[in-house]
């Protein structure tokens, strides 16, 4: 079950606030901090002091084995917290040295766990002395923040303090300083999370990169290339951009992570959704099909699992001003303003935001085991509460007025039969319409639609459908609007058309199917209509996350109004199209308001009992 500490944090309204308060403790003034605390400066460097102290031989052996004797003997200024032989044995030191040498065969010193978790955990840059008033936070060399008090560092007592040498200050401590892992590091250290670790620590994503801005230039070589006297490399992980900066010591996160058994179940379930075509490589700037399947399947699990304290503080403030309870959490993947959500997802769905996070049985934090980390909490879950329809398995909404969403088919007209000259025209004109009739206000998506008009040809319109999942049952709806939505004096006439869905198979060959099968569609022309073109329709290949210059998945609408119907004045070739909806099966529900159909439920259910799309414009 989830620990009581989580409930305590949420009741205060701040995720991880107890941790944040700890690292922002009050600091002394400069004079109070240093006045009367330091006597004379001892001769020699910190390394000379450590190496000559018979009580620090075990610590000194680790420092020398990891080559930090060179740093502590230099002119750079440090503060060292050295455990004595009484509490750091020779056997412990030798075990660390063996581990260091073993890891050195495959990783750099920067990534060596002995350097990161032991050596740099006992050293800070610059001078740090203590007085009777000291209550500071200092940053250790491994980036960890530690509480420096009068007599201790992170509750580890000093044996001696404020011994000043030519390049810094030396303390001896009553035991080795405990390493506090951040969320990213804790995932590596936890045997229950090996599967997540293998993904996050994959060298494909987690590797060193050269940092020229921090490196020391030394002129140019014969080819005019910059030569660096001191090259600085930094470990970076590309996955942070998709999940959250879970290794940052300057941020506070909660992260829900599946255990190994849960991870295997989710990978098995999600992999068929990302079945890309065999020739997808031509659409990629780098990588291959198998890498795309591997990466996107696992990102589908982990996106939406990290929660920033800062982001959720803003939600809390907003809800408090409305006198509403704090009943949801927003992951970092939902950290877009509503305009950006509309751009990315077609409308302002609450994807990656979860309601009732502590609700027993359903909350994303419920039944999870919590581990305190240096930058927040890691929540281990063997009972996954994050529904795919709240994250990556989203509605695909193609607005008719979208700039890249719709194309009007061209046709050729002979100009000169002898020379075979032709000219190209369009089957229709597209006219943008705003909803002026109050009867349809907030029922038409985005309060606008498009009229595809033609007097002499049959309008043919293509809708581009992007980011489809493979082997996912979709329901496909076309939303049509009567003419009076834009002009209350207009005649409402029916229209007829045929619809065809196009897609590529696994080998990139174009396939299509008429929907509904071999049947023309007729609108009544008097109301908005949600016309179901297909139910439980599945695509064999995925286009999720692929930037296609010419989308392979499309819907084609072809007007099918004979001249006889036009002559009778009952029909028109004009197609008034609001949008195309491609939604996971069963997630779209209707009701009727003022004689017009409206969507009353989304993947997140109703919002304050207001119909959709009405409510999202109020957000």
N, C-alpha and C positions, 0 to 999 in steps of 0.2 A: 504494500500500500504506500501511497505517497506520504512523505514525512510531514510531521506537523509544522516544520519550519516553513514549508511552502505556503500553507494556509496563513501562517503568521505574516509572511511577506506580503501576500496579496491583500490581507486585511488592512495593511498600512497603505495599500494603494500603489506600492512601488515594487516592481519585480527586482529582487536582489538588493533591496535597499539597505539591509543590514550590512552586506558586504561593502556597498558603496560608502556607507557612513564610516566604515573602518578605514578605508584608504584615503579619506579626506579629513583626517583628524587635524586639529588646530596645530599650527606651527609657531615656534617661538620667534621673537624678534632676533635679529642678527646679534645684537649686543648681549641679550639674555642668554643666547645659545652658547656664545663663546667666552663670555667674560669669566675669568677665573678658572676656566676648565683645563687649560693647557699650560703645562710648565715649560721647561726647556726642551729643545729638540735634541733627540739622541743621535749619535753618530751612526752613519751607515744607512742603507736602504731597508725597505721592508723585508726583502728577501734575505738580506744578511742577518736581520734580527730573527726571522723565523728559522733560518738554517742553523743558527748558532744556539738556539734555545733547546735544551735537552728535553723539555716537556712538549715540544712540537715536532718531534722527529717523524712521527707517522704522517701528520698533515704535510710536512715538508717533502716527504717522499712522493706524495701524490702531485704536489705542485711542480716538482722537478720532472716527474714522468710525463706530465702533460705540457711541459715547456713553459709554464707560467712563471717559472723562476726568472725568465728573461724579462717579462713584463714587470714583475714586482721588483726587479733590480734596475729598472730604467728610470728616467726622469719623470715619467708620467705619474700622476698623483692618484693614490688609491686609499680605501679603507678596507682592512682585512679583519674578518671575524674567524679566528683560528680555534678549532677544537683541540684540546690538550690530549696527551696520551692516555690520561686517566679515563677519558670517555670516548676516545676514538682509537681503537686498537690497531696493532700492526697487521692482524689478520684482515680487518676491515679495509685498511689501506691497500694491502696486497690484492684483495679481491677487486677493488676499484681499478687498480693499475692493470690487472689482467683484462678486465672488461674494456678499459680504454684501448689497450693494444689490439684486442679482438675487433672492436668496432672500427678502429683506424684503418683496417684492411679494406673497408668498403664505404666508409663515410668520412667527410671532412671533419676537422676539429670543431667547426661551427655546429655540426649536427651530432657530434659525439655526446651521448647522454651523460657521460662522466663529467665532461667539461660543462655542459649546460646545467645539469642537476646537482652537481656537487661543487666543482671548483668555482664557477661563476655565481653560485648560490651563497658563497662565503666572501665575496668581494664586491665592493661598490666603487664607482669612480668618485674622485675628489675626496676632500677631507670631511669627515663627519665625527664631531666630538659630542660629548654629552655633558649635561649639567643637571642640577636638581630640578630644573624646569623643562627638561627636554620631553617633548611629545611630538615627534616628527614622523613623516613618512619618507623613506628613502627608496631609491631605485637600485636594485642590485644589477650586476653586470648581465645577468640572463634576462633582464627586463621585468623581473618580479618586484612588486612593491612590498616593503617590509616596515613594520612599526618599530621605530627606534625610540626607546624610553630611557629613563635615567639609568636603569640597571639591566636592561634586556633588549634583545632584538627578536620581535615576534614571540615573546614570552620565553625565549631561551636566555637564561641568566648569564651575565658577564662574570668571569673570574677576575679579570683585570680589564681596565679601560683607559682610553686616552693616552696611550703610549705613542708619542709622536716621533717619527723618523724623517729622514730627509725627503722622502717621497710619499708621506702619508701617515695614517693613524692605524695602530694595531690594537685589537681586542683579543682576549682569549675567552672562549665561551664554554659553558658547562656541558654542552652536547652539540653534535652537528646540527646545523640549521636545517629544519625540515623543509624539503622541497615541496612547494605548493603548485600542482599542475594546473594549467588552464584547461579549458574544455577540450581543445584539440589534443593536448598532451595526455589528458586523462583517457581519451578514447584509445590512444596507443597503448596505454598501460593496463587497460582493463581486458582480461581474458574473455569476458562475456561479449565484447564488442570487436572481436577480431575481424569480422566481415566488413564492418564499417571502416575499421582502420585500414584494411587492405585497399579500399577505394580511396580514402582521403590521403593516404600516404603513397599512392601510386606515383612513381617517378615521372609518369607522363604529365602529371599535374603539379607535383610537389618537387621543385628543383631550384638550384641556385641560378641567380641572374646577376650579371655584371651591373654595378651601379657607378656609372662614370661621374655623376655629380659629387659622389663622396670619395672618389679616388684621386690620387695625387698625380698630376700630369708631369711628364719629364721631357717635353719637347716632341719633335717629330722624327720619324725614321726616314730612310732614303726614299720611300714611296709616299711620303707626306702623311703617314698615319700617326696618330697620337701614341706616344709611348708613356706608359704609366709606371711611376716609381713604386707606388703602393696601390694595388688593385683591390677594390672592395667588392665583395660578392654578398648578395643577400638571398636568404631562402624565401621563396615565394610560392604560393599555392593558388593556381588559377580557380580552384573551386570556391575560394572565399567569395568571389564576385557573385556566385550563384546561391550560396548558402548563408553567408554572413562571416564577419571577421572574428571567428571563434578562437583565434590564437592571440588576439589583441589583449594586452594587459591594461589598456586604457579604456576598455569598454566593458560593460556588464551584460551578459547574456544568460538566458536559459535556453537549453537545447534538449529536445526530446529525441532519443536515439533508440532504434530497435536493437534488441539483443540478437545474437547469431541466428537462433532458430526463427525469430520473427523476420529477420532480414532475408533469410533463404526463402521463406514463404512469399514475401513481397516481390522479390526478384523473379521467382517462378510465375507469379501472377501478372506482373507488369511487362515482362519481356515480350510477349506476343503483341503488345500495343505498339512496339517500336520496330516492326518488321519493315525495314527500308528496302527499296528496289536494289537489284544487283548492280545497277549502273549509277548509283547515287553519288559515287566519287566525283563525277564530272561537275556536280553542283557544290562540292566542298573545296574550300581554299587549302585545307590540309586534313589529313586523317583518312579513314576508310570506313566502309559500311559496318564492319564488326565493331570498330571503336565507337561509332555513333550509337549502335544498339547498346553496347556496354555502358557508355557514359549516360545516355539519356534515360535508360531504365533506372539507374541508381540515383540520378538527380531527381527523378520523379518521386523517389522515396524521401530524399533529404531536403528538397526545397520546401519551405514552409515549416521547418522544424526548429528554427532558431528565432529567439525573441529578444529584441533589444530593450533594455530598461528605459532608455531615452524615448524610444518610439512609444512605448506603452504608458509612459508618464504623460505624453501629450494626449493620448486617448482619455486617460483618467481626468485630466484637467477639462477637456471638452465636455465629458459626460457630467462632471460635477457642476459645471455652470448651468447645465440643463436639469439639475437635480435628479439625474438618472443614476442607477447603480452601475458600477464598473463590472460588466458582465461578459466581457470579451477580451481576447488578446490578439494582437496583430503581429504576425511574423515579419521578418525583415523583407520577405518577398512580397508583402502587401504594402510596402512603404512607398507607394506612388500616390501622388495627388489624384483626384478623381478624373481630371482631364487626361492624365497619363494612363490611368486604368482603362478609360474609354478607348484610347489609342491602341493599347496592347491587347485588350480583350473584347473590344466591341461595345462594351457598356460597363457600367460601374458595379459589377458583381463584387461580392465580398470574398473573393478568392484569397486563400492563405490567411484568413481571419477566422477565429473560432469562438463560438459563443459558449458560455458556461464551461470555462476551462477546468473547473474543479468539480463539475457535476459527476457524481458517482455513476460509473458504468458508461458514460459517454464523453466526459471531458477529456481534452487532449493531455492534461496533466494527471488525470486520475489513474490510480493503480500503478504509478511509476515509482521506482526507487531513486531517491535523489542523492547525488554526491556533490559536496561543496568543492568548488574549484577556485583558483585564484581570480578568475574573471566571471564568476557566477555559479550556476548550478547545471549539472548534467543529470538528466532524467532518463534512466534506463527503463525501456518499456518492452515487456513481453506480451502485451495485449494492445495492439496498435489501434489508436482511436482516430487517426487522421484519415478521413474518407477521400478517395481519389477524386471524387466529384467536387471536393472543396479546394483542390489544388490544380493538378495538370489536366484532368479530364473535364475540360471546360466546354461551355456553349460556344459554338462558332456562329457569329452573327455577321452577315454580309449586308451592309446597308446599301441600298440602291444608289444613294447619293455619294458613296465613298469614292474618292478620286482614283483608287487603284482596284476597286472592287468589281466594276461592271464595264463590259465592252459591248459596243453595238456592231453587229456583223456587217461587213461590207458586201456589196454586190457589184457586178461588172455590167456595163452597158456598151454595146457595140456602137462605135462612132462612124466607122467606115468599113463596110463589109469587104471591100477589095483589099485594103491594107491591113485588115484585122485590128485596127486601132480600137482600143477600149478606154473607157473612163470609169473610175471607181466612185461609187457613192455609198451612203449608209442606208440601211433598211429603215432607220427611224431617226427621229430627233428626240433628244432627251431634254425634258424641261423640269427643272427643280421646282417643287411645290412646297410652300409652307402651309401648315394647318391653320386656317383662319376661322374655321367653323368650330365654335365652342363645343359642339356635340362630340367632336373627335379630339379635342385638346387633351394631351397626356394619355391618349390611347394609341395614337400613332407613335412608333418608335422615333425618338428625337424630334417629334412634332414636324416631320418633313417626309416627303416621298418624291418619287420621280415618275413623270408621265412619259412613256415611250410611244411617240405618235408617228403615224405615217398615213398618207392618203392613197398612195399608189403602189406600195409594196407591203409585204407582210413583215412587221417588225421582228427581228431576231436579236436576242440579248443573251450575253454570256455573263455568268456570275463566277468570279474566282473564289475558290474555297481553299483556304490554307490551314496548315497545322492539324490535319486530320490524323487520328490514331488508327492503326491497323487492327483488324479483328475486334473492333469496338462497335456494338450495336447502336446505331444512330437513328433518330427520327428526324425526317427532313420536312420542313414546313416552308411554304411561300406565303408571305403576308401581303395581301392586296388591299387597296383603299378605293372607295368610291370617289368620283370626281367632286362631289359636293364638299368633301373634307377641305378642299382649297377654295371652293367657290359654291356658296350655298344656293346660288341660282342655277347652277349647272344641271343638266339632265344626267341622271344616273343610268348608264347603259351597261349591259353585260358585255363580256368579251370571252373569247375562247383561245386556248393555246395548248400546245404540246410541250412537255418537259422531258429532258434527257440529262442523265448524269454521266459524266465522262471521268475516267481515271486511268492510270497506268497500272499494268500488272507487274509482277516481280521482275520481268525482263525489260520493262520500260515500254511495252507495246500498249497502244491506246485501246481502251475498251469503253463501251457505253451501254446504257440501258434506258429505255423509256420508263418514266415514272409518272403516275401509276402505269403499269404495263399495258401498252397498246390502248390507251384511253386518252381522249382529249379532255381538257379541264375547262369547265365553264364557271365563270363568276356570276353572282347575282347582280353585281353592280350597285347594290343599295346599302351594303354594310361593309365594314372591315371583315376580312375572311382570313382565317388561318387554315390554309389548304395543305393537308398532309399528302406530300408527294410520295413518301416512302416510310415504312415502319421497320425497325430492326435491320436497317441497311448497314452492311459492313464493307469496308474497303480492304483490299488484300495487302496494301502497302501503306506505310505511314509517310506523311510529309511534315511531321511535327519538328519544328525548329529548323526547317530547311528554307533557305532564301531562294525561291524559284523566280527567275525573271519572267518565265511563262508558266504559271501554275498548271500542274498536270491534272488536278482535280477541279472540275468545273460543272456548272449547271447551265444548260442551254434552253431558253424559252423561245418557241416559234409560234407566232400568231397563226390561228386557224379559223379565221372568220370568213365565210364565203360571202361573195358580193350580194347574194340574195338576202342575207340577214341585214346587211347594211342598208339595202334598199328598203327593207321593211321598217327601218328605224328602231330596231330592237337591240342591235349590237354595234360595237365599235372595235376597230383594230387597236385603239389606244389601250396600253397596259399600264395601269397605275400600281406601281410596285413599291412597297414599303421596305421590306428586307427579306432575306433568306435566313432561316434558322436551321442549323445542323446541331442537334442537341443529343446528349446521351439518352438512350431510350428511357421513356417514362418520367423524365424530369420536367416536362412542360405540362402545366395544368391551367385550365381556363375557367373563367366565370363570365358573367354578362353584366355590364353596367350601361344604363341608358340605351339598351338595345344593341350594344356593341360588345364583341368579345374582347376580353383582356386576360393577360396572363397573371394569375394570382399566386403562383409559386415558382421558385427558382431552386437551384440545388441547395440553397440555404433556407428554404421555406419562406413563409410570409414574414414581412417586416411591419410590425405594428398594425397588422391586419389591413394594410393598404395594398391595393392591387399593383402589380408590376406591369408596365414600366413606370407607373406614376411615382412610386415612392423614391426611386433612386435619384430623381431630380431634386428631391428635397434635401439631399444629404449635404 
